[in-house]
C-alpha cells in the first residue's frame, strides 16, 4: 500500500534556530551595553568571559554528565578540582578570584560549597575573629593556601541552628595547663551538617560556650584540629561521621562531629574581640556587636547568588519558550504558536525577569555597603566614640537589611527556578534540562546561614525598634526614610493617596515608590502597634516581640519589597540613556506586578483604590507584552555561555531538540537490561497454575 503524503494535514514544523534568530532582529537596547551595566563594567564582563572559557575548556570542569554520577563519583570529582582552584585563589587577584567563584556557584554549586567552606567560612572566621598575630600564625601553617590545613565551620548542632546563643558545645578553660577543653556534653551538642567534616577537613572553627572559672561568657570561636595532617587519623577525643545523601549539593561531604574532652592551646581561641589571659581573666570588648560583622558576609553573597542563579533559570525558560511551539489558530499545515507569544506564558515568566533585575541591583548595592562597613570596622578599636557609634548603627542597619534580603531573595529565586522548570512542561522533569537539579541545589539557601523565617523576624524586630526610636527623636537610617513622609507624629498614616486614574500616573516609578513606601510604613506601624499591645498586656520586651511576630514578619516582607524597588529605581536613574527605557519598563513591571500580588495591602493603606488596582493589572498586561519583544535579548544580556547555562533547552542557537536528543542518548546508550533474566523473564513466563487444595464432597453433589 502506498504511503500518502500527509504533510498538509499536520502542523508545519518550524526550525527552532530560525525561531530564536527572529527574536534577535531588532532589540530595543544595545545588548552588550546592558551586559556591562549588569556586570559592573566592560572590564568585569571581559574577565567573566575569559573565566567561563577557561572552565569550559578544562576537562576538570565537565558538568553535562552530572546527573549520571554516583554519590562517591560526585564527591571525588569535586575534590579533584580543589587543588587547581586553591592554587588560582592564592595566585590571582582577589577580584578575579571572587568573580570566578560567583561563576562556579552557577556552574557547579555543590563544588562552590565544598570549596567555600574552607575559604569563605573557615578562613573567613580567621579573618574576622583572629588577632593579627593569630591570623599570621594560621596563614603560615597553610590556612590560606590549603597547604597543610583544610578547614570546616562548626557552628550548627543537632539540636541548635539559628539560635547560636543556645549552642551546647563547651570550651572550658583549664588554668593549670593553659588549655581549653572542648566537649559535647549531650547528643544534641553534636556538630551537624558540617561541610567538609566527613572526609576532608583537618581543622574546624568550632563555636562553643566559653566557660572560665565557672562562668559562661557566651558563644566564641575556637580552632580545633580534627585529624592528623600526616596520617589523616582522627585526633584523640574526636569522633566524626558522614551524613550521606542529601536533597542536593552532594559534592560536599557533610558530616557530624562529637568532641570528648578535647584539649587545645589557649591561643586557639580567636581573640580579636573577647580575650582570655593566662591567669583566666576574661576581657570582653566594649562593643560586642563588632564581632558579628563578619557573619553578614554569607548573607550578602547569597543575595548575589540568588540573582545569578535566577539569571540562568530564566535564560533556559525564555529561550525555550521562544522556540517551543504548541497549538495554534491557523489552518492545518501552518506553523504552531510560540509559547512566548501566549499572554499567559508572558505572565508566567516576564515578571520573574523583572524580579531578577531587582535582585541584581540590590545585590550590587548590598555588597558595596557591606565592603564599606567592613573597611570602617577593621579600623575601629574597642573604645567608644562618635565614629564607633555611627559604625554600630550602620552595622545594625546592614545586619537587618541583609537578613531581609537574604530571606526574600532566596525565596524569590527558589520560586523562579521552579516556575521556570514547570514552564518547560514535561521536559522540565528531566535531570538533563538543567532546572530540576538547580532547584534541589538551591533549596538549602532558604535554611542555611540563618533560617529565612528567623532572619525575617530579625529584620522585623529592627524595623519596630527603629520606628520607636524615630518616634523619640532619633534619626532614621537611609533605607527607612520613607517613614518620615508616610507616618505622622501621632502615628497615623500621612502619605497622600494616588489621585489619578491615568495608567501612566498610576504605574509611574514615582507613584509606585510612594505606594510601596505607604504599604511598608503601614505594615511597620501595625507591627509597632502589636508590640506595644504585648507590652500593655504585661509581657516582657522579648515576649512582646514574640507576640508581634506575625506582623513583624509581614513588615519585613513589605519593607524588603520597598527596598528592592527603591534600589531598582536608583539604578534606572543612574543607567546610560540608551538602557533607561528597558530598565524603567522592568522596574515598573516589578513594582506593579508585586503590588497586584499584594493588592489588599494597598487598599488597606488607602494609597490605591480598587479601580486603580484594576488599572495596574491592565498595565501589567501591557508591560508583559512589551518586555516580551526583548525577552530573548534580555537573557543574552545576562552574558552566560552555553557551557554555564548547561541545558540543551537554553542553547543560544535554539537547536534544542537535536542537542537534547544527543545528550540523552549519549549518556544513556542502549544496553541489555541487566535484570531481565533475574526479574523480567520470570515475571513474563510465570504460569497461572496453582494448588487449589482437595476436592470437597459438597461440590460433588
N, C-alpha and C positions, 0 to 999 in steps of 0.2 A: 504494500500500500504506500503510495507516495505521501511524503510529508508536505503538508500545506504550509505556505508561508503565513505565520500568524503575527508578524511584527506589527502590522497595522492595528491589531486588536489589543496590544499591550501598551503600557506607558512607555514613552521614549526614554531611553537611558541616557542621562546627561553625563558628560565627562567631569568627574569631581575636580580635576585640575583646572579645567576651564571655569568651573563654578566658582572656585576660590579666586581665580585670577580676575573675574568680573568685579569682585569686592574691592580690588586694589586699584581700580582705574582712576578714581577721582577722589582721593581723601580730602577732607576739608581743612587739613592742617599738615604741616611738614612732620612726617613720622619721625625722622631722625632727630629733629629738634625736641620733640616730646620725649624721646628716649633719653636725651641728655638731661632734660629737666627732671625726669623721674629719677635718674641715677645720681644726679647732683653735679653733672658737668661732663663735658666731652672726654676729658682725661679718664674719668671713672668708667665711662662706657667702654672706652678702648681697652682699659685694663681688664674689665669684666669679660670682654670678648676674647682677650688673649687667654685668660684663665679657663674659660669654657672650652676653648680649642685644646689647651693642654690636657684637660681632663678627658675630653672625647678621644684623643689620640693615644692615651695611656692604657695599656692592657689591664693595669690595676683597677681602672675605673669603669670596667664594663658593668652596665646596670640593666640591660634589657632582659637578662635571664634570671633576675632576682626571684620572680615568682616560683621558679622550679628548684631553688636551693633548699636544702635541709637546714635545721637549726644549727647543727655543727658547721656545715659549709658556710652559712651566713656569717657566723662569728669568725671563722677562720679567714674568710675573705676580708672582713672588716679589719682584722688585726694585721693583715698583710699590707694595708695602706698606712698604718700608723707611723712606721719609721720614716717612710718617704715624706709624709706631711709634717712630722716633727722636725725634720731637717729644714724643710721650707719655712716653717714657722719661726725658726730661730735665725735664719739667714736672710730672709726677705724683710722689707719694711713693714711696720705694723699695719699701715693702711691696706697694703696688698694682702696681708695675711687675714685681716678681718673681712675683706671683700671675698677672698677665696672661701672662707668658712660660711659666709652668707649664701654663696652659690651651692656649696656642698650641702647645706641644710635643705635645699630643694632637691638636689640630685640624689643624695643618699642620707636621709635624715637619721637613720639608725647609726651610721658611722659618725655623723656630726655629733651625736650624743656621746658615743664612745670616746671620741677624741676630746670633746668639750668637757667631759667630766674631769679630765686632768687639767687642761689649760684654762678652762673657764671657771670651774668650781674649786678644785684643789689648789691650783696656783693662784686663782682669784682670791681664795681665803688668805693665802700667804701675803699677797699684795695688800689686801685691805686690812688685815689684822695683825701682821707681824711688825715688830720694830725693825728699823733699818738693819741692825746687826743680825737679827734673826732671818730676815729676808736674804741677806747676803750669804748667810750660812747655808740655807737650803738651796740657794741657787748654785753655790759651789759644789753641792752634793748632787746636782743634776736635776733639780726640780723644774727648771725651765726647759731644758733640752731633752728631758726624759732619758737621760744617761745615768743609770743607777737608781732612779726613782720613777715609779709610775703611781700617780695618786688617785684617790677617790674622795668622796664627800659624804661624811657620815652624820647626817642630821636626822632624817626620818627614822622612826622606830615602829615596831609592830603595833604599838598602842598609841602612838602620837605622831601627827604630821604637821598640820597647820599651827597647832599650839606649841611653839618652840619652847616657851617658858615652862611647859609641863613635861619636858623630856625627863626620862628616868635614869639614864646612864649617869654615873657619878665619877667625879675626879677629886679624890680626897688627898689633901696634901699631907705627906709624911715628913715632918720637920727633921726627924732623926736621920733620914737618908737623903733629904733634899730631893724627893721624888713625888710625883703624883701617882696615885693608884686608880687606874681606870677599871670600872666594874659595871657589869649588867646585873643589877640586883633581882630582876624579875624577868619572866618570859617576855612581857610586853616591852621591856627595855631593849630587846634585841634590835640592833640596827637592821632596817628592812628597806628593800628597793635600792640598795646601794650600788649604783652603776660602777662596773669595773671590779667589784669586790670578788665575784665568783672565780675569775680566772687570772686577772691582770694586775691588780694593784699591789704595790709593796708597802704603801703608806696611806694613811687616811687622816683627813682633817675631821676629827671627832668632836661633835657638840655634846657637852656634858655639863652637869651641875657642879660648879666649883664649891667644894666644901673645905673650909680651913678652920681649925680649932672648933669644930662642931657647929659652925655657922655656914649656911648656904648663901652664896653670893650670886646665884643665877647661872644661866647657861653661858659658857665660854667655849673657846675653841682650842683643841689640843692636837698636836701631830703625833699619831701612834703608828709605829711600824707593825705591819701585819705579817709580812713574810721576810725570810732571809733573802737578801738580794743576790746571793750566790747560789744557794740550793733551792730557793723558792719554797722551802718548807715553812709552815705556819710558825709564828713566834709563840713562845710559851704563853698559855692563857688565852690564846686567840682561837676561836672556832668560826669557820666560815662555811656556808653552803650556797648552792645555786638555786635561784628562784625559777629557773626553767622557762618554759614557753609563755609568751605574753601576747596581748592583743596586737601589738606592733613593735617596731624597733628591736627586732631580735638580734641585731648586730651588737647590742650592748649586753654584757654579761652581768645582769643584776644579781645581787646576792644578799645574804644576811650575815651579820657579824655579831658574835657574843664575846664579851670580854670577861674574864675571870681573874680579877686582881692583877691586872697587867701594869707593870711599873714602867714609868717613863721619866726622864730628867725634868726637873722643874722648868728648864729652858725650853721644853717642848710645848709649853703653854704659850699661845700667841699673845703678846703683851703690849700691843700698840696702844690699847686703851686701859683695861684693867691689868694691874701688875701685882705679883706676889713676891715678897722679898724672901731671902734665905731664912730670916727669922720667923716667917709666917705672917707678916703684916700684909694686909690687902690694901692696895692703893687704887681707888676707883676714880675714873675721870669725872671732872665737874659736870661734863655734859655727856652722859651715857648714850644719848641718841646718835652721837657721831659714829658709834660702832656699827650702825645699821646702814650707813650709806652704801657700803659695798654690796649689800644684799639686794639692792634695787636693780643692779645690772642685769640679772637674769630676766626680770620682768620687762625691762626696756628692750632687750634683744628679742623677746617673744612677740612684741608688737611688730617689730620689723619682720620677723619670721612669718607672722600671720599675713602680712601684706605680700611677701614673696611667694608663699605657698598658694595664696588666693590667685595671684597673677598666673601661675602655672595652670591651676584648675580651670580658670576662665579661658585661657588660651586653648586648651583642649576642647572645652564645651562650645565656645563660639566658632572656632574653625570647623568643627564637625557640623554644627548647625548650618554653616554656610555651604556645605556640600551634600549633606544628607537631605534627600527629597522624599516626601511622603504625601500621598493623596494629591488632590488637585481638582480643579474645576473645569479643565478643558476636555475636549473630546478624546476618545481613545487614540493612542499614538502620539499625544502631546506630552511634553515633559511635566513631571510632577513638581510640586511646590517645595521650595527650600524651607526647612524648619524655621530658619531665621526670619522668614517672611511672614510667619504667623504671629499676630499680635500677642497671643498668649505665651508664645516662646520668648518673645521680646520681654514681656513682663517677667518671665521666669529667670532670665539671665542678666538683662541690662541694668536693673537696679543693683545687682550684685557687682557689676562693673563699677558703678558709682561708689559703692561701699569700699571696694578695693582701693580706688584712688584716694578716698578719705583716709584709709589706713596708711597708705604710702606716705602721705604728707604729715599725718600725725606722728608716725614713727620717726620721720626726719627731725621734726621739732623736739620730740621727746628725747631723742639721742643727743641732740645739740645741747639741750638744757641739762641733761644728766652729765655730760662731759664738763660743762662749765661748773656745775655744782661740785663734782669730784675734784676739780682743779682747785677750787676755793677751799674745800675741806682738807685737802692734803697740806695746805699751808697754814692751817689753824692749829694752835696749841689747845691746851685744856682750859686756859684762862677765859673767864667771861669778859664780855665787852660788846659794844655795838656790832662789830663785824661778825662776831660769833653768833650773836642773837639773830642777825639777819640770815646767816647761813643756816641756823636751825629752822627758821621759818621756811626758808627755801627747801630745806630737806624734807620737812613735813609736807609741803605742797607737792614736791616731786614724788614722795612716797605715795601720797594719796592718788595723785594723777596716774602714776604708773600702775598702781593697783587696779584702778578702774579700767584703764586702757588694756592692761594685760587680760583682765577678765572678759571684757566685751569684744576685744579684737580676736581673741582665741575662740570665743563662742561664735563670733561672726564668721571667722574663717572656716571653722568646722562645718557650719551650715552651708557656706559657699561650696565647699568640697562636695558635700552630699547632694546639694541641689544640682550642681554640675554633673555629678555622677548619674543621678536619676535622669537628667536631660539627655543622656546618651542612650536611653532605652535599655534594652537587654544587654547591649554591648558594655554598658557601664558596670555590669556584674563581673565581667572578665577581669582577671588579675593582670592581663596583658595590655589593657587600655589605660591604665595609669591612675585611676582615682579610687578604686576600692582599697588598695594598699595605702594610698595617701590619707584616706580617712582613718584607717587603723593606726597609722603612724602619728597622725596629728592629734588624735583624741587625748593623748596624755597631757597636752599643753593645758587642758582645762583643769587639771588637778595638781600637776607638779609646780614647784616654785610658788606654792600657795594655791589652795583650792579656790576656784573662781568665786564661789558664793562668799567665802570668808573674806577674800580680798575686796569684794564689792562692799561688804559690810564695813570694812576698814575705811574705804573711801567715803561711805555714807556717814560714818562717825566723824570724820574730818569735816565734812560739809556742815553737819549740825554744829559742831564746836566752833567752826569759823563763822557761821551765821550768828551764833550767840555772841562771839567776840565783837563782831561788827556792830551788833546792837549796842554794845557797851563802848563804842567809840574806836575800836581797833580798825586799822586799815585792811581792806580786802586784798587778797592776793590777785594777781593779774587774771587768772583764769576764772575768777568768780566776780569780776567787776560788774557783771550784768545784774547782780543783786541790787546795786545802787539804784538802777533805773526801774527795777521790777517790783521792789518791795518798799513800801512807805515806812516812815518811822514808827507808826503804830502796828506794823506787822501785816497790814493788808496789801493786796496786790495793787500796784500803782501804774503798771505798764499800760500803755494805750492799745486798745484792740485795733485790729485791721479794719479800716473804714471802707475800703474799696472792694468792689466785686470783679474788677477787671483782672483777667488772668495774669497779665504781665506785672501787676502790682502784687496780687495775692501770692504769686510764686517767685517774686524777685528775691535776690540774695539778701538784701537788707531786710525785707519783710520776714523771710524765713529765719534769719538770725534773731530778729526781735521775737518771733513766735517761739522759737526753741528756748530763748532766754526766759520768756514768760513761763513756759511749761516747767523748765528746770527750777526756776525760782519758786513756783507754786509747790513743786514736789519737795524742795528743801524746807519750805515753810511748813508743810504738813508733817515732815519728819521732826522738825523742832517742836511742833505742837504735841506730837505723840510722846516725844522725850520728856517734855515738861509735864505732860499728863501723868507719866510714870513717876516723876518726882513728887507730884502732888498727891499721889497715892501712898507716899511714904517709902518708895523704893530707893535703894542706893543709886548712885550715879551709874555704876556698871549695869545694874539690873534695869534701870530706866532706859539705857541704850538697848538692852535686850528686848525690853517691852516695845521699843520702836523699831525693831529690826526689819520688819516688812517694809515700812515706809522709808527706812534708811536705804535699803537695797533699791527701792524704786527711785529714790532721789539720786542715787549714784548712777543708775541707768540713764535717767533723763539728763543729768549733768554731763555724762560721757558723750551722749549723742550731741549735746550742745557744743562740747569741746571739739569733737570731730568736725562739726560743721564750721565752727569759727576758724579752725586751723585750715580747713579746706578753702574757705573764702580768702583767707590771708594769702595762701599760695596762688590763688587765681589773680589776686591784685598784684602780686609780685612777678607773675609769669610774663614771658615775652608776648608782645602784642599778637603775634600770629597763632599763639596757643590759647589765648584768653577765651575765645568763643567756645571751643570744645570743652575746656576745663570749667568754664562758667555753667555750661549746659549740664555737665556731670554733677557739679556741686548743687545746682538747683534740683536735679533729679534725686540726689541723695537726700537733701533736706525735705523735699516734697513727699517722696515715697515713704520716708521714715515717719513723716507727720501723718500721712494717711494710715500707716500701720498702727499709729498710736492716736487716732483721731479723737478718742474720748478725752485724752489729756488736754487737747487744745480747746475742746468745747468746755471742759471744766474750768480751765484758766480764763475762759472768756475771750481769748485772743481771736479765734476764728469762729464764725457761725457755721451752722450746718450747711448752708448754701455755699459758703467759701470752701468748706471741705470738699464738696462736690466739684468746685472749680479746680481744686488741687488734684483731684482724681483725673479730671479731664486733661490737666497739664501733664500728669504722669504718662497718660496715653500718648500724648503728642511728643513728649521728651523721649520716650522709648523708641518711637518711630524715627525720631531724628538721630538718636545715638546709633540706631541700627545701621544707618548709612555708613558709619565709620567703625562699626564693631570690630571687624577683622583688622583694620588699620590700628585700632587701639591695642589689640593683642600683639601686633607686630611691634608697637612702641614699647612693650614690656621688654623686648630685646632678648628673649630666650631662644637659643638654638634648638633644633630638633633633638639634639642629644639631651639637653636639660629637660625639655618637655617630656621626652621618653614615653610617647604614646603614639601609636600609628594613627589614631583618630585626630591628633593635634598637629599633624605634619604641616609645615609651611607651604609645601607644594600642593596640598589637598589630595594626594594619592593615598587615600585612607584604606580602601578596600584591598588593593594589591598588597600593601605593606602589612596590613592586619593579617591577611591570609598567610603571607610568607612567614611572619613572626610566629604565629600559632603552629604552623606545620613544621617549621624548622626546629622549634623547641619541643615538639611532641611528635616525633617521627613514628610512623606506623610500625608496630611490633606485634609479635604473637601475644595473646592475652596470657599473662603469667599464671593466672589461677583458673584457666579453662579446664585442665584435667582434674584439678582438685575440687572445684566448686561448680562451674557452669555445666560441664558434661554430666556429672551425676544428677544435677537438677533436671536437665533435659531428658535423660534416659531412665529416670525413675519410673516404676510401674505403679499401677493402681491396685495391684493385688494386695490383699490384707487378710489376716486371720479373723474370720467373723465369729469364731467360737463354735461350740457344739450345736447341732440341730435340736430344737426344742420340740418336745412331744406335742405341745399345744398347737404348734404350727403345722402338724401333720394332719390334723382333723379337717 
